Amino acid sequence: MKNSIPKISIIIILILLSILIYSFSKSPISTQQVCINSKCFNIEIAQTTEELQKGLMYRQSLNENAGMLFIFDKEDIYSFWMKNTLIPLDIIWINKDNQIVYIASNVQPCKADSCAAYSPEKEALYVLEINAGLSEKYGFKEGDEAVLP
């Protein structure tokens, strides 16, 4: 009987340590946000070639406070299209100084084989996609600053 109490204590301590380690190792995607004019969006980040190409294709919906941030290796003119995208979006181009350089509002899904491309006239390092109409709803405009993760 004397030996069973320390074994139980050791097991409890190991379980508690495991829970503690697990809770610190989790990094939920919702902790990453982009904020513009104090309005924040929980974002997914597209950075690999595959992620940049797929984007929000085939998504049936997007939570109102959600979005996708595309991060490129260098500032340039990046074109976006809506091929295989099922939901309308606002597409926001952001430069290296974290300023909005262009907004394509209420861009509709494309069901054709040939889809229109949307491009800014100024270079961008980031592109944020959010639900259509939110840029207008929150008054986003060129020159506004984005706070990025």
Protein Blocks (a to p, Z undefined) as FASTA:
>chain_A
ZZmmmmmmmmmmmmmmmmmmmmmmpccfklpccdeehiacdddddfbfklmmnmmghiab
dcfkbccddddfbdcdddddfehiabdcddddddfkopafbdcehiacdfbfbdcddddf
bdcfbdcdddehklmmnopaehiacddZZ
